[in-house]
Amino acid sequence: MVELLNYPFDSSMIHRKCNRIRNELMKGAFTNEIKVAVLGGSTTNQLVKIIELFLLKEGFLVSFYESEYNKYYEDAAFDNQTLLDFKPDFIYIHTTHHNITEYSSLKATNEEIEIIFENQISKFSSIWNSLEKYNCPIIQNNFDLPLNRSLGNLDSYQPHGQTYFLNKLNHFFAKEAQKNKSLYINDINYLSALFGLNNWHNKNIWFTAKYAISYEAIPTLANNIVGIIKSILGRSKKCLVLDLDNTCWGGVIGDDGLNGIKLGNESAQGEAYLTFQAYVNKLRERGIILAVCSKNNHEIAKEGFTHSDSILKFEDFTSFKANWDPKYLNIENIANEINIGLDSIVFMDDNPVERNIVQSQLPSVSVPEIGDDILNFIDYIERNNYFEVVNLSNDDLNRNKFYKENIIRKKQKAAFENYDQFLLSLKMNAEIKPFSNVYLDRITQLINKTNQFNLTTKRYKLIEVEKISKNEMFITLYGKLTDKFGDNGLTSVMFGKITNKTCVIDTWLMSCRVLKRDMEFAMFNKFVEKCLSKNLNKIIGIYKRTAKNNMVSNLFSDLGFEYVKEKSDGSIIWELKIKNYNSIVNKININ
């Protein structure tokens, strides 16, 4: 049943089997609980049920607050004790073009048209402002278009037209989301166009049950909303692993030769593979790691990317496994080489047998059932929201470079018998400073994605990180690390809350890119300095064991903390008297 929640969606079956799918999903183990408030401008009952399925599938146990029919404005703008008590982690505002009740008449002047527009933007701005007190992300629909246009094509560019008015509102929403760090746009303008307005809308269920979109469209909408939630929580995938023959080009390069594979504008099939490569390259440019896993001779496989029409080049791949080993073993090696979790990987292969083997042996790897038609490959990536992104930082854009440089570091390490000598040879320099506005997006991203070197694995939203950065009762630090091979970017985050003369470390984490490089010691030395500057005498550390963070189980002990107790939730409390701390020597120069 759960496979029904993978693209392409069988909407009628999802609705019919909704309860059975939910029962099956509820048998899983959940480590993440979230609360979602749905403020609807139309009926949302079935939409909420399907959103729950997609969240359960992603491992989130969810509870909902659902507004009464068309009470989205009242719930947002006025005091609502029930919603306050609910304490939502996310607020989703489900409005559509049906909620725009005032358009200009054909006789309205430009000034009157502008007043009507200002009324609408004032209404939604007041909603967003009122919801700030909940300190959580707001997911806001932009506007779909109605089925009918009384002005025909003129409706799209004449100031009195509904289409013109709605497009103008959508532009305003986009501008506001760029400024408002807690506002995220759910682009139903795009979704409805993709779905087709005739299929997106259903006049019968609108007039009889006040559903603003068709039952058929609900799973697509729900999946899109969950994609945004996943991305905000740092659950998007990081790496795309590709097969080669009949995946990156048509044909088998070992049999057909370089000039025999189908790639380029000379044929429809070759152009389709070219389009796929162009799309994959755009993913790479925005920070998705690319890797190859192919049953092939290494040199022959590599030759495919020398094709005169190939957009992707051998150098674009952070890891390249072309051999005759089982693909699931190669994918494990790719994950180890890059130092990412298997659950960060999407594997694409046209061969159903290979897909099945990888899925059975590595269930945490995402393996879409793409079939063997190149025309559909991009759709399977996009519609499953594997690489959904809600912001882009410089570190994202440089991620491939970071991981490639790390592989070079690993190779150089093998040439040193003494690890300390290797670290000294790197000539490392660190920038360790309090949180800065320019890095808040990256800091939040790191908080929500890092699992291995993470003492508590607490997750924070951008608006919460922003408030912590401005709160004088917190000591905050970010760490950036460079060495002779390049810039690793912002890789470490640490902050603690001051109570009396004590600082309790709330969050301490570090990217896998800089593990075992002494960065943790440099960060802690600086943290102690900050505590001393505030005349504090004690630091409390908390370690909460998870399935992935065992590597830091002894960190506080190694730093000289003393064990205090283990709490009922499994958290272990450690204590350090600052006067007893001796700064730990490390191989990093602090800028």
N, C-alpha and C positions, 0 to 999 in steps of 0.2 A: 504493500500500500504506500509506503513512504516514497517509493520511486516516482509516484505521481507528482511529487513536489519538485521534480527536476524538469527543466525545459526540454522539449516543448510540453506545455501544460494541456492536459485533458480537463478542461474546466468543468464539464458536466460530471465527470467521475469524481473530481475533487469535492464538488458540492455534495454529491450523492454519498460518498464514502467519508465525509468529513469526520464523523464520530469515530469510525473505525480507525482512520489514520491517527486521530488524536490519542485513542486508547493505545495504539501500538507505540507511538512516540513517548507516551507517558511512562512506558516501561524502562526508559533509559535513565541514566544517572545524570543529575543536573548539578553543576557547580556554580552556575550563574543564575541569579534571580533578578528580574527587572520589572518595573512598573510603567505601564504606558497609559496615558490619558488620551482618549480619542474624543475630540470636540467636533461634532459633525454638523455640517450645514444641510445634510440630508440623512436618510436612514443609513445606519452603519452596522446593524446587527450582524449580518452575514460577513461583511468585510472584517469585522473584529475576529470572528471565528477563524477566518482564513489567515489573517495576520498571525494569530496564535500558532497555527500549524507550521508556518514558515519559521517562526521564532523557536518553537520546540525542536524543529529539525536542526537548527543551528546550535542547540544545546542551551537555550535560554528558557527557564521556567518563568512564565509571564503572568502578571495579574493586570486587569484593566479597570480603568474608570471610563465609562461611556456616557457622554452627555445625552440628555433627552433630545428628541428630534428638533433639529434646527435651533438649538440653544447654545451654539458655539460662542456667540458674542457675549451672551449673558454670563456664561461660565468663565469666560476669560476676563471680562471687563469689570465684573462686580465681585464683591467678597463671596467666597464659596468655601465654607468651612470643610465640607466633605472632600473637596479637591485638595485643600491644604493638608488635611489629615492623611490623605492618600499618599502624598509626597512622591509625585511622579518622577521617574528617571528620564522620561521623554514625553513630550506633548505633541500630538499629531493633529493638525487642523485640516479636516476634510471638507474643503469648500470647492465649489465648481462654478461654472458660469451661471448656474441657476441661482446662486446667491448674490448676483449683481442684479438688483431689482430696479435700478434707475439708470436709464440711458437718456441721452438728449433727444428731443423731438427734432424733426427736420427743420423746424423754424427757429431753433435755438441759435443764439449768437455764439461766436467763439468764446466770449467771456462766460456765457452760461454753460457752455460745454466744459470749460476749465473748472468751474465751480463744482460741477457734478463729479469730475475726476478727482478734485481735491477732497471731496466728501468721502470718496471710496478709499483713497490712500490714508486719509485721517482715521478712518474706521479701522483699517488693518494695522496701522502704526500704533493705535491705542491698544489693540489686542496684544501685539508683541510687547509693548511697554508694560502692560499690566501683568503679563506672564513672566516678567523678569524675576519676580519674587520667588518663583519656584526653582530658580538656579539650575535649569536643565535645558537641553537642546529642544528647540521648537522646529518641528518639521511641518512646513506649510505647502499645501498644493499651490501651484500657480493655476492658470485657467485654461481649460479646454475650450474649444469653440462649439457653438450650437450647430445643429444640423442645417438650419435654414438661414438664408440671408435675404432679407427683403430688398436690399440694394444690389444684389448680385455681386459681380466682381468689384463694383465701386465700393462695396462694404469694407474692403480691405484697406482703402487709402483715403476715403472721404471722412472728415472728422466726425460726422454724425453716425458713421457705421459702427455696429456692434463689434465686428471683427477688429476694426481699427482701435476701438476703445479697449478691448481685452488685450490686444497685443501691447498697447501702451501700459496697461497695468502689469503685464508680465515683465516688461522692461523695468518698471519701477521695483517690482519684487526682486529681480536679479540684482539691481543696484543696492537695495537694502541688505540683501544677503552678503554682499561683498563687505559691507560696513559692520553688520551685526554678527559678531562671532558665535552667537547662540542660535542663529536662524539658518535653516537649511531648506532648500527648495526641492520639493517632490515634483518633478517635471511632468505633470499630466498633459501639458500641451504637446510634448513629444510623444508620450505614451499613447494618447488618443489618435495622433496622426499615424503612428506605427500600427496601431490596432485597426485603424479605419473608423471614421466617425459613425458610419452606419452600424458597425459592430460594437463600438464603444458605448453608444447610446441605445436605450430601449424605451421607446415611448410608453409601452404598456406598463412596465414596472415603475416608470416614473409617475404616471398618473394614478396607478393603483396602490403603490407601496412607497412612493417617494424615494426610490433608489436612483441616484443621479447618474450612475453608470450601470451597464448591463451586468447580469450575473456572469456572463462569459468573460467579461473584462476583470472581474474582481481578483482572481488569482494573480494576474499580471500586475495589477496595482499593489496588491499585498506584498508580492515578492519584491517590488521596487522599494517600498517603504522599509522592508526588512533589510534590503541591501544598504540603505542609508544608515540604519541603526548599527548594522555590523561594522560598517566603515568607521563610524564615530567611535565605536568601542574597540577599534584596532583589530578587527577580525577578518579583514580582507586578505587575500592571498598575496604572496610575494614573488613567486617564481613560476614561470611557464616552461615546462619541459616538453620538447617537441620531438616526435619521430621525424624522419626525413622523407623517404620514398613515399610518394602519394600523400604526403602531408605538407611538406615545404615546396615540393615540385611534383609534377606529374611524371609517372614512370619510375623505373628502378635504375639508378645511376650506375650500379655495378654491371647491369646487363645492357642498358641503352647508351651508356657513355654520356659525357658532358653535353655533347651536341644533340643527344637524343631525348633528353628530358624535356618536359613541356613546361616552359617558363618564359613569359614575355607576351608581347602584344600580337604575335603572329597568328595565334589561335585563341578561340574563346576559352578553352581550358587553361592554356598558358597564362592568359590575362587574369583568370580567376585566382590562380596560385600567386601571381604577382600582387594582386589586391590583398590577398591574405598576408603575404610578407610585409606589405606596406603597413597594414594594421598592426602586426606584431612589432614592427619597428617603432611605431608610435607608442606602444606599450613600453618598449625598452627606453625610449626617450624620456618617459615620465617616471622611470625608476623601477619598472618590473624587471626582475632578473630573468635572463634567458639561458636555457640549457638545452643540450641535445642528448637524446637517448635513442640510439638506433642500432639495429643488428646489421652491421656493415663493416667493411674494412675502413680503418680510420682515415687513411690518406685518400681513398676514393670518396668517402663521405665528405671530407673536408673540401675536396675539389668541386663539389656541387655549388659551393658559395663563391667560386671564381667565375661562374657563368656570367656572361656580359650583361644579362638582364636582372641578375639577382640583386635585390635591395638589401637583404641581410648578408652580412659578411662573417667570416669565421671569427673575427675579432669581437663581434657583437655578443658572443656567447661566453658567459662566465665559466661554464663547465661544458665539456664536449666529450661524451661517452659514445664512441662508435666501435663496437666489438661484437663478439658472439655470446657474451654472457647473458643470463636472464635479465630482462629489463628491470624487474623489481629490485635486483641487486645493484644495478647501475644507478637507479633512482636513489636508493639508500646511500650509495657512495656520493652522489651529487649533493644530497642533503648534508652529509658529513663534511664534504669538501668546502661547501659554501658556509656551513655552520648555521643552518636553518632547520626548523622542524618540518617533519613530513607533512604536517597539516597546513603548511604554507605553500604547498606545491599543487599545481594543476598539470596533469599529463594528457597530451593529445596525441592520438595514434589512430590511423584509419583502420587498423586491423582489429576486429572484434575479439579475437583470441588473446592478443597481447593486452588489450584493455581489461579483459576479464581476469587474466592472471595477475596483473598489477593491482586491480581492485581487491582481489581475494587475498593477496599477500600483504598489501599495504592499504588497509581500509581507511586510514586517515588522509591518504592522497585523494584529491578530487579527480575523477576520471569521467569526463562527460561522454555520453554515448553519441559521438558525433557522426556515426555512419561513415560512408566513404565518398560523400559528395562534397567537394571543396566549396561549393556555393553556400553551404550551411555552417562552415566551421566558425566564422566570426560570430554568427548568431548564438552559437552555444557558449562562447566566451561571455558575450555581453548579457544575454538574457538570464544567465545563472549568476550574474553580479559578482563573479570571482574577484575582479580587480576594481570594484567600486571605490571611488576616492571622493572625499569631501573637502580636501585641501591639498595643496602641493607646496612642499618646502624645498629649499635648495638641497637638503640632504636626500630627498626623494629623487631629484633630478640627477644626483651624483651617485646613487646607490650602486649601479653597476660598476662604476669606477672603484668605489670603496671595496667591493667584494673581490674584484680582480686583483687589486693591490694586496689584499689580505692573503690571497693564494700565493702571490710572489713572496710575501713574508714567510709563509709556511715553508716554502721551498728553501729559502735562505736559512731558516732555522736549522734545517737538516745538516747544514754545513758547519755548524758550531757544536762542539762537544759540551760546552758549558752554556747553560741557558742564560745566565747573567751576562755573559759576554755577548750573546745574541741581542739581549735587550739593550745593552749599551751601544751596540752597533747601529741600532735603529735611530739613535739621536732624537729621542722623543721630546716634544714640547707640548705643554698643556695650557689651555686657557680655562681657569676655574673661577667663576664669578657668580654673583646672585642672579636670579632669573631676570631676563630682559624681555621686553615686549616683542622684540624682533624674533625671539626664539620660542615664544609660547606655543605656537602650533606644533613645532617639532618636539618640544618637551611633553606636550599632551599625547602626541602620537607615540612617543617612546614609553610613556607610562602605561599606555593601553596595549602595547604590543609585546613588551619584554616579559619573559617568563623565567628564564634560567637564572640569571643573576638578578634576583628581585626578592628582597627580604620578606615583603608582605603581600605582593601582587595586588595591592589596592589599585582601583581604577578611578580616574578622575576625568571629568569633562572639561573642555576648554574654559568655560566660564568659571569653573571652580579653581582651576590653576591660575587664572587671571586674578582672582580674589586673593589667593594665597600669596601670589607675588607682591601684592600691595599691602599685605598684613604684616605689621611690625612684630607681631608675636610669632612669626615664623622665620627660621633661618633657611634660606634656599640657596642651592648651588646647582649650576650646570657645568658639565665638563666637555671640552673639545680637545681632541688629540691629533697632533700631526707628527710625522716622522719623515725619514729620508725618502720613503716611497710615496708620500702624499698626505693628504688631509683625510682623516677618518670622519670628520664632521662632529656634530654634537652627539655624544655617545653615553653620557652618564648624567643622572639626575638624582638629587638628594635634597630632602627637606625635613625639618623637624619643628615641632611646636614648643614654645617656651611656656613653662608653668613654674612660677616662683623662680627658683635658682636652677631649674632643671630643664633640659631640652629632650623631648621624646622624639626619636627618629620615626617619622610617620612612613616615609617612603625612601627607599634607596635601591637604585637599579642601574644596570649598565648593559649596553648592547653587546651581543655576542661577538661583534667585530673586534672588540678590544679586550676580550677575556685574557687573563694571565699576562697582562702587560704592566702591572703595578698601578694601574689607574685607580683602583679602589683605595690604595694606600695614599695616593696623592689627594684624592677627594676627601678622605677622612682627616688627613692632616689639616687641610684647609677648613674643614667643618669644625674641628677643635679650635682652630684660630678664631673663628667667628664666635664660638661659644665663650672663649676667654675674653674677647672684646666686649661681651655683654655681661661679664662678671658672673658667669654661670659656674656651678661647681660639679654638676653631675649630668651625664648623658644616659638616657634609657634607650636600649635597643630592643626591637621586637622581631622575632623570626617566626613566621607562620609557614609550616611545611606544606608544599603542594607536590603534585606528581612530577613537576619539572624543575623545582628550585633546590634540589638536594645539594647542589654544588656550593651553596652559601650557608649550609647548616652549621659550619664551624667558624664562620667569619668573625662573629663577635668575640668568640673565644680567642682567635688568633690576634685580635686587636687589643687583648688585655681586659675585656669585660669579664665580670663575674656573673655566674648563673644566679638568678633570683628565684624563679618559679615557672611552672607550666600551668597555664590557665585552662579552664574547662573546654575552651574552643580549640585547644591544641597549640595556641601561641606560646612561645617560650620568651620569657622576659630576661634581659641582661642589663647589667648596670656597670658604668664606668665612672670612677671618681677622677675628674679631669686632672687634678694635681698629680695623680699617679701615672698619667699617660706619657710615654716616651715616643716622640715623633718617629714614625717608621721610615727608614731610609728606603728610597726607591730610585728608579732609573729615569725619572721624568723631571725635566726642567719646567718650572711654573712661570708662565709669562705674567 
